[in-house]
Amino acid sequence: MILKARYAALAGVVFLVLAVVYGLLSHDVGGVTMLGALGIAISLAALVLAAGSPRGDEQ
């Protein structure tokens, strides 16, 4: 897997954790939904980058 895609997937997980913490603290459904959607979108982008790479050893 491309190293940059791993970082992008980690950023997606960070946004999902942030959505959970934000939801527990603020009870704002809209904000939790948007942060969760952002985390899912970043994780999917990382998956597409990793799958579309012609070589698995790129930095």
PyMOL Python script that loads the backbone (N, CA, C, O; Angstrom):
from pymol import cmd

cmd.read_pdbstr("""\
ATOM      1  N   MET A   1       0.851  -1.180   0.000  1.00  0.00           N
ATOM      2  CA  MET A   1       0.000   0.000   0.000  1.00  0.00           C
ATOM      3  C   MET A   1       0.895   1.240   0.000  1.00  0.00           C
ATOM      4  O   MET A   1       1.950   1.257   0.634  1.00  0.00           O
ATOM      5  N   ILE A   2       0.470   2.250  -0.703  1.00  0.00           N
ATOM      6  CA  ILE A   2       1.243   3.475  -0.797  1.00  0.00           C
ATOM      7  C   ILE A   2       1.284   4.158   0.564  1.00  0.00           C
ATOM      8  O   ILE A   2       0.278   4.208   1.272  1.00  0.00           O
ATOM      9  N   LEU A   3       2.433   4.675   0.920  1.00  0.00           N
ATOM     10  CA  LEU A   3       2.604   5.321   2.217  1.00  0.00           C
ATOM     11  C   LEU A   3       1.661   6.506   2.370  1.00  0.00           C
ATOM     12  O   LEU A   3       1.076   6.686   3.438  1.00  0.00           O
ATOM     13  N   LYS A   4       1.502   7.312   1.338  1.00  0.00           N
ATOM     14  CA  LYS A   4       0.604   8.469   1.404  1.00  0.00           C
ATOM     15  C   LYS A   4      -0.844   8.034   1.583  1.00  0.00           C
ATOM     16  O   LYS A   4      -1.613   8.722   2.255  1.00  0.00           O
ATOM     17  N   ALA A   5      -1.226   6.918   1.002  1.00  0.00           N
ATOM     18  CA  ALA A   5      -2.584   6.417   1.179  1.00  0.00           C
ATOM     19  C   ALA A   5      -2.812   5.962   2.617  1.00  0.00           C
ATOM     20  O   ALA A   5      -3.922   6.088   3.135  1.00  0.00           O
ATOM     21  N   ARG A   6      -1.788   5.442   3.257  1.00  0.00           N
ATOM     22  CA  ARG A   6      -1.910   5.080   4.672  1.00  0.00           C
ATOM     23  C   ARG A   6      -2.156   6.318   5.519  1.00  0.00           C
ATOM     24  O   ARG A   6      -2.983   6.301   6.431  1.00  0.00           O
ATOM     25  N   TYR A   7      -1.435   7.394   5.215  1.00  0.00           N
ATOM     26  CA  TYR A   7      -1.647   8.637   5.943  1.00  0.00           C
ATOM     27  C   TYR A   7      -3.050   9.185   5.694  1.00  0.00           C
ATOM     28  O   TYR A   7      -3.680   9.718   6.607  1.00  0.00           O
ATOM     29  N   ALA A   8      -3.534   9.055   4.473  1.00  0.00           N
ATOM     30  CA  ALA A   8      -4.884   9.523   4.158  1.00  0.00           C
ATOM     31  C   ALA A   8      -5.921   8.683   4.893  1.00  0.00           C
ATOM     32  O   ALA A   8      -6.914   9.220   5.383  1.00  0.00           O
ATOM     33  N   ALA A   9      -5.706   7.391   4.975  1.00  0.00           N
ATOM     34  CA  ALA A   9      -6.632   6.535   5.722  1.00  0.00           C
ATOM     35  C   ALA A   9      -6.590   6.873   7.209  1.00  0.00           C
ATOM     36  O   ALA A   9      -7.623   6.852   7.878  1.00  0.00           O
ATOM     37  N   LEU A  10      -5.415   7.183   7.725  1.00  0.00           N
ATOM     38  CA  LEU A  10      -5.297   7.591   9.120  1.00  0.00           C
ATOM     39  C   LEU A  10      -6.036   8.899   9.368  1.00  0.00           C
ATOM     40  O   LEU A  10      -6.652   9.070  10.420  1.00  0.00           O
ATOM     41  N   ALA A  11      -5.984   9.817   8.421  1.00  0.00           N
ATOM     42  CA  ALA A  11      -6.731  11.067   8.549  1.00  0.00           C
ATOM     43  C   ALA A  11      -8.234  10.792   8.571  1.00  0.00           C
ATOM     44  O   ALA A  11      -8.969  11.459   9.298  1.00  0.00           O
ATOM     45  N   GLY A  12      -8.698   9.825   7.789  1.00  0.00           N
ATOM     46  CA  GLY A  12     -10.110   9.457   7.818  1.00  0.00           C
ATOM     47  C   GLY A  12     -10.529   8.913   9.167  1.00  0.00           C
ATOM     48  O   GLY A  12     -11.606   9.240   9.667  1.00  0.00           O
ATOM     49  N   VAL A  13      -9.685   8.084   9.759  1.00  0.00           N
ATOM     50  CA  VAL A  13      -9.982   7.533  11.081  1.00  0.00           C
ATOM     51  C   VAL A  13      -9.986   8.642  12.131  1.00  0.00           C
ATOM     52  O   VAL A  13     -10.809   8.634  13.046  1.00  0.00           O
ATOM     53  N   VAL A  14      -9.070   9.588  11.997  1.00  0.00           N
ATOM     54  CA  VAL A  14      -9.028  10.712  12.934  1.00  0.00           C
ATOM     55  C   VAL A  14     -10.325  11.509  12.876  1.00  0.00           C
ATOM     56  O   VAL A  14     -10.853  11.909  13.914  1.00  0.00           O
ATOM     57  N   PHE A  15     -10.846  11.743  11.666  1.00  0.00           N
ATOM     58  CA  PHE A  15     -12.099  12.485  11.545  1.00  0.00           C
ATOM     59  C   PHE A  15     -13.283  11.690  12.092  1.00  0.00           C
ATOM     60  O   PHE A  15     -14.215  12.281  12.636  1.00  0.00           O
ATOM     61  N   LEU A  16     -13.265  10.376  11.960  1.00  0.00           N
ATOM     62  CA  LEU A  16     -14.341   9.570  12.534  1.00  0.00           C
ATOM     63  C   LEU A  16     -14.303   9.614  14.062  1.00  0.00           C
ATOM     64  O   LEU A  16     -15.348   9.708  14.706  1.00  0.00           O
ATOM     65  N   VAL A  17     -13.116   9.547  14.635  1.00  0.00           N
ATOM     66  CA  VAL A  17     -12.985   9.664  16.093  1.00  0.00           C
ATOM     67  C   VAL A  17     -13.404  11.054  16.547  1.00  0.00           C
ATOM     68  O   VAL A  17     -14.076  11.201  17.568  1.00  0.00           O
ATOM     69  N   LEU A  18     -13.012  12.066  15.796  1.00  0.00           N
ATOM     70  CA  LEU A  18     -13.402  13.428  16.110  1.00  0.00           C
ATOM     71  C   LEU A  18     -14.919  13.595  16.062  1.00  0.00           C
ATOM     72  O   LEU A  18     -15.485  14.322  16.878  1.00  0.00           O
ATOM     73  N   ALA A  19     -15.580  12.934  15.120  1.00  0.00           N
ATOM     74  CA  ALA A  19     -17.038  12.995  15.032  1.00  0.00           C
ATOM     75  C   ALA A  19     -17.685  12.391  16.268  1.00  0.00           C
ATOM     76  O   ALA A  19     -18.674  12.923  16.771  1.00  0.00           O
ATOM     77  N   VAL A  20     -17.138  11.283  16.763  1.00  0.00           N
ATOM     78  CA  VAL A  20     -17.696  10.645  17.962  1.00  0.00           C
ATOM     79  C   VAL A  20     -17.510  11.548  19.180  1.00  0.00           C
ATOM     80  O   VAL A  20     -18.435  11.739  19.969  1.00  0.00           O
ATOM     81  N   VAL A  21     -16.312  12.097  19.322  1.00  0.00           N
ATOM     82  CA  VAL A  21     -16.052  12.990  20.467  1.00  0.00           C
ATOM     83  C   VAL A  21     -16.931  14.231  20.378  1.00  0.00           C
ATOM     84  O   VAL A  21     -17.505  14.656  21.381  1.00  0.00           O
ATOM     85  N   TYR A  22     -17.040  14.805  19.206  1.00  0.00           N
ATOM     86  CA  TYR A  22     -17.865  15.994  19.017  1.00  0.00           C
ATOM     87  C   TYR A  22     -19.334  15.692  19.330  1.00  0.00           C
ATOM     88  O   TYR A  22     -20.031  16.512  19.928  1.00  0.00           O
ATOM     89  N   GLY A  23     -19.793  14.511  18.920  1.00  0.00           N
ATOM     90  CA  GLY A  23     -21.171  14.130  19.202  1.00  0.00           C
ATOM     91  C   GLY A  23     -21.433  13.946  20.685  1.00  0.00           C
ATOM     92  O   GLY A  23     -22.503  14.309  21.174  1.00  0.00           O
ATOM     93  N   LEU A  24     -20.481  13.393  21.398  1.00  0.00           N
ATOM     94  CA  LEU A  24     -20.645  13.208  22.837  1.00  0.00           C
ATOM     95  C   LEU A  24     -20.637  14.533  23.591  1.00  0.00           C
ATOM     96  O   LEU A  24     -21.321  14.684  24.603  1.00  0.00           O
ATOM     97  N   LEU A  25     -19.865  15.483  23.096  1.00  0.00           N
ATOM     98  CA  LEU A  25     -19.754  16.757  23.798  1.00  0.00           C
ATOM     99  C   LEU A  25     -20.841  17.765  23.430  1.00  0.00           C
ATOM    100  O   LEU A  25     -21.287  18.528  24.286  1.00  0.00           O
ATOM    101  N   SER A  26     -21.269  17.778  22.174  1.00  0.00           N
ATOM    102  CA  SER A  26     -22.175  18.836  21.741  1.00  0.00           C
ATOM    103  C   SER A  26     -23.592  18.368  21.439  1.00  0.00           C
ATOM    104  O   SER A  26     -24.519  19.177  21.481  1.00  0.00           O
ATOM    105  N   HIS A  27     -23.786  17.104  21.141  1.00  0.00           N
ATOM    106  CA  HIS A  27     -25.092  16.557  20.755  1.00  0.00           C
ATOM    107  C   HIS A  27     -25.647  17.240  19.504  1.00  0.00           C
ATOM    108  O   HIS A  27     -26.863  17.349  19.343  1.00  0.00           O
ATOM    109  N   ASP A  28     -24.764  17.697  18.626  1.00  0.00           N
ATOM    110  CA  ASP A  28     -25.145  18.335  17.373  1.00  0.00           C
ATOM    111  C   ASP A  28     -25.134  17.276  16.268  1.00  0.00           C
ATOM    112  O   ASP A  28     -24.073  16.828  15.833  1.00  0.00           O
ATOM    113  N   VAL A  29     -26.320  16.886  15.828  1.00  0.00           N
ATOM    114  CA  VAL A  29     -26.425  15.801  14.857  1.00  0.00           C
ATOM    115  C   VAL A  29     -25.845  16.200  13.501  1.00  0.00           C
ATOM    116  O   VAL A  29     -25.223  15.379  12.827  1.00  0.00           O
ATOM    117  N   GLY A  30     -26.042  17.438  13.103  1.00  0.00           N
ATOM    118  CA  GLY A  30     -25.533  17.890  11.810  1.00  0.00           C
ATOM    119  C   GLY A  30     -24.015  17.873  11.745  1.00  0.00           C
ATOM    120  O   GLY A  30     -23.435  17.442  10.748  1.00  0.00           O
ATOM    121  N   GLY A  31     -23.377  18.342  12.805  1.00  0.00           N
ATOM    122  CA  GLY A  31     -21.919  18.351  12.836  1.00  0.00           C
ATOM    123  C   GLY A  31     -21.329  16.956  12.850  1.00  0.00           C
ATOM    124  O   GLY A  31     -20.321  16.688  12.197  1.00  0.00           O
ATOM    125  N   VAL A  32     -21.966  16.069  13.601  1.00  0.00           N
ATOM    126  CA  VAL A  32     -21.498  14.680  13.652  1.00  0.00           C
ATOM    127  C   VAL A  32     -21.643  14.029  12.280  1.00  0.00           C
ATOM    128  O   VAL A  32     -20.763  13.289  11.840  1.00  0.00           O
ATOM    129  N   THR A  33     -22.752  14.306  11.612  1.00  0.00           N
ATOM    130  CA  THR A  33     -22.976  13.738  10.281  1.00  0.00           C
ATOM    131  C   THR A  33     -21.927  14.230   9.293  1.00  0.00           C
ATOM    132  O   THR A  33     -21.386  13.444   8.514  1.00  0.00           O
ATOM    133  N   MET A  34     -21.640  15.522   9.323  1.00  0.00           N
ATOM    134  CA  MET A  34     -20.664  16.075   8.385  1.00  0.00           C
ATOM    135  C   MET A  34     -19.250  15.568   8.668  1.00  0.00           C
ATOM    136  O   MET A  34     -18.518  15.243   7.733  1.00  0.00           O
ATOM    137  N   LEU A  35     -18.857  15.496   9.936  1.00  0.00           N
ATOM    138  CA  LEU A  35     -17.534  14.972  10.266  1.00  0.00           C
ATOM    139  C   LEU A  35     -17.423  13.486   9.928  1.00  0.00           C
ATOM    140  O   LEU A  35     -16.384  13.029   9.451  1.00  0.00           O
ATOM    141  N   GLY A  36     -18.491  12.741  10.175  1.00  0.00           N
ATOM    142  CA  GLY A  36     -18.494  11.320   9.817  1.00  0.00           C
ATOM    143  C   GLY A  36     -18.395  11.112   8.319  1.00  0.00           C
ATOM    144  O   GLY A  36     -17.656  10.245   7.852  1.00  0.00           O
ATOM    145  N   ALA A  37     -19.144  11.913   7.558  1.00  0.00           N
ATOM    146  CA  ALA A  37     -19.088  11.815   6.099  1.00  0.00           C
ATOM    147  C   ALA A  37     -17.703  12.190   5.579  1.00  0.00           C
ATOM    148  O   ALA A  37     -17.210  11.578   4.631  1.00  0.00           O
ATOM    149  N   LEU A  38     -17.075  13.184   6.190  1.00  0.00           N
ATOM    150  CA  LEU A  38     -15.720  13.575   5.799  1.00  0.00           C
ATOM    151  C   LEU A  38     -14.733  12.447   6.074  1.00  0.00           C
ATOM    152  O   LEU A  38     -13.859  12.173   5.251  1.00  0.00           O
ATOM    153  N   GLY A  39     -14.866  11.794   7.220  1.00  0.00           N
ATOM    154  CA  GLY A  39     -13.983  10.677   7.536  1.00  0.00           C
ATOM    155  C   GLY A  39     -14.147   9.512   6.576  1.00  0.00           C
ATOM    156  O   GLY A  39     -13.164   8.902   6.157  1.00  0.00           O
ATOM    157  N   ILE A  40     -15.384   9.204   6.230  1.00  0.00           N
ATOM    158  CA  ILE A  40     -15.645   8.116   5.281  1.00  0.00           C
ATOM    159  C   ILE A  40     -15.103   8.477   3.901  1.00  0.00           C
ATOM    160  O   ILE A  40     -14.518   7.632   3.222  1.00  0.00           O
ATOM    161  N   ALA A  41     -15.294   9.728   3.487  1.00  0.00           N
ATOM    162  CA  ALA A  41     -14.819  10.155   2.168  1.00  0.00           C
ATOM    163  C   ALA A  41     -13.294  10.092   2.078  1.00  0.00           C
ATOM    164  O   ALA A  41     -12.751   9.667   1.058  1.00  0.00           O
ATOM    165  N   ILE A  42     -12.612  10.507   3.122  1.00  0.00           N
ATOM    166  CA  ILE A  42     -11.145  10.468   3.107  1.00  0.00           C
ATOM    167  C   ILE A  42     -10.659   9.022   3.087  1.00  0.00           C
ATOM    168  O   ILE A  42      -9.694   8.705   2.392  1.00  0.00           O
ATOM    169  N   SER A  43     -11.313   8.148   3.839  1.00  0.00           N
ATOM    170  CA  SER A  43     -10.918   6.738   3.847  1.00  0.00           C
ATOM    171  C   SER A  43     -11.150   6.085   2.490  1.00  0.00           C
ATOM    172  O   SER A  43     -10.321   5.299   2.033  1.00  0.00           O
ATOM    173  N   LEU A  44     -12.261   6.399   1.846  1.00  0.00           N
ATOM    174  CA  LEU A  44     -12.520   5.850   0.512  1.00  0.00           C
ATOM    175  C   LEU A  44     -11.528   6.383  -0.515  1.00  0.00           C
ATOM    176  O   LEU A  44     -11.103   5.651  -1.409  1.00  0.00           O
ATOM    177  N   ALA A  45     -11.163   7.641  -0.391  1.00  0.00           N
ATOM    178  CA  ALA A  45     -10.153   8.192  -1.294  1.00  0.00           C
ATOM    179  C   ALA A  45      -8.820   7.475  -1.122  1.00  0.00           C
ATOM    180  O   ALA A  45      -8.122   7.224  -2.105  1.00  0.00           O
ATOM    181  N   ALA A  46      -8.463   7.148   0.098  1.00  0.00           N
ATOM    182  CA  ALA A  46      -7.225   6.404   0.340  1.00  0.00           C
ATOM    183  C   ALA A  46      -7.300   5.014  -0.284  1.00  0.00           C
ATOM    184  O   ALA A  46      -6.314   4.529  -0.840  1.00  0.00           O
ATOM    185  N   LEU A  47      -8.450   4.379  -0.195  1.00  0.00           N
ATOM    186  CA  LEU A  47      -8.616   3.057  -0.803  1.00  0.00           C
ATOM    187  C   LEU A  47      -8.479   3.134  -2.322  1.00  0.00           C
ATOM    188  O   LEU A  47      -7.841   2.276  -2.932  1.00  0.00           O
ATOM    189  N   VAL A  48      -9.069   4.145  -2.926  1.00  0.00           N
ATOM    190  CA  VAL A  48      -8.976   4.300  -4.379  1.00  0.00           C
ATOM    191  C   VAL A  48      -7.537   4.584  -4.797  1.00  0.00           C
ATOM    192  O   VAL A  48      -7.069   4.060  -5.808  1.00  0.00           O
ATOM    193  N   LEU A  49      -6.837   5.406  -4.027  1.00  0.00           N
ATOM    194  CA  LEU A  49      -5.438   5.669  -4.348  1.00  0.00           C
ATOM    195  C   LEU A  49      -4.596   4.403  -4.263  1.00  0.00           C
ATOM    196  O   LEU A  49      -3.735   4.168  -5.112  1.00  0.00           O
ATOM    197  N   ALA A  50      -4.837   3.604  -3.262  1.00  0.00           N
ATOM    198  CA  ALA A  50      -4.064   2.365  -3.101  1.00  0.00           C
ATOM    199  C   ALA A  50      -4.404   1.354  -4.191  1.00  0.00           C
ATOM    200  O   ALA A  50      -3.515   0.674  -4.702  1.00  0.00           O
ATOM    201  N   ALA A  51      -5.668   1.251  -4.548  1.00  0.00           N
ATOM    202  CA  ALA A  51      -6.073   0.273  -5.564  1.00  0.00           C
ATOM    203  C   ALA A  51      -5.644   0.705  -6.965  1.00  0.00           C
ATOM    204  O   ALA A  51      -5.367  -0.142  -7.815  1.00  0.00           O
ATOM    205  N   GLY A  52      -5.588   1.986  -7.208  1.00  0.00           N
ATOM    206  CA  GLY A  52      -5.251   2.471  -8.544  1.00  0.00           C
ATOM    207  C   GLY A  52      -3.767   2.659  -8.785  1.00  0.00           C
ATOM    208  O   GLY A  52      -3.364   3.057  -9.878  1.00  0.00           O
ATOM    209  N   SER A  53      -2.963   2.385  -7.803  1.00  0.00           N
ATOM    210  CA  SER A  53      -1.530   2.552  -7.967  1.00  0.00           C
ATOM    211  C   SER A  53      -0.968   1.450  -8.871  1.00  0.00           C
ATOM    212  O   SER A  53      -1.259   0.272  -8.664  1.00  0.00           O
ATOM    213  N   PRO A  54      -0.176   1.821  -9.858  1.00  0.00           N
ATOM    214  CA  PRO A  54       0.396   0.789 -10.736  1.00  0.00           C
ATOM    215  C   PRO A  54       1.448  -0.057 -10.015  1.00  0.00           C
ATOM    216  O   PRO A  54       1.686  -1.206 -10.387  1.00  0.00           O
ATOM    217  N   ARG A  55       2.069   0.507  -8.996  1.00  0.00           N
ATOM    218  CA  ARG A  55       3.096  -0.207  -8.233  1.00  0.00           C
ATOM    219  C   ARG A  55       2.782  -0.042  -6.750  1.00  0.00           C
ATOM    220  O   ARG A  55       2.271   0.996  -6.330  1.00  0.00           O
ATOM    221  N   GLY A  56       3.083  -1.051  -5.973  1.00  0.00           N
ATOM    222  CA  GLY A  56       2.799  -1.002  -4.560  1.00  0.00           C
ATOM    223  C   GLY A  56       3.923  -0.450  -3.698  1.00  0.00           C
ATOM    224  O   GLY A  56       3.771  -0.306  -2.485  1.00  0.00           O
ATOM    225  N   ASP A  57       5.070  -0.136  -4.338  1.00  0.00           N
ATOM    226  CA  ASP A  57       6.216   0.284  -3.551  1.00  0.00           C
ATOM    227  C   ASP A  57       6.520   1.776  -3.687  1.00  0.00           C
ATOM    228  O   ASP A  57       7.626   2.207  -3.361  1.00  0.00           O
ATOM    229  N   GLU A  58       5.577   2.555  -4.153  1.00  0.00           N
ATOM    230  CA  GLU A  58       5.826   3.982  -4.320  1.00  0.00           C
ATOM    231  C   GLU A  58       5.798   4.692  -2.984  1.00  0.00           C
ATOM    232  O   GLU A  58       5.126   4.255  -2.049  1.00  0.00           O
ATOM    233  N   GLN A  59       6.520   5.774  -2.902  1.00  0.00           N
ATOM    234  CA  GLN A  59       6.520   6.586  -1.693  1.00  0.00           C
ATOM    235  C   GLN A  59       5.690   7.759  -1.979  1.00  0.00           C
ATOM    236  O   GLN A  59       5.519   8.619  -1.116  1.00  0.00           O
TER     237      GLN A  59
END
""", "prot")
cmd.dss("prot")
cmd.show_as("cartoon", "prot")
cmd.util.cbc("prot")
cmd.orient("prot")
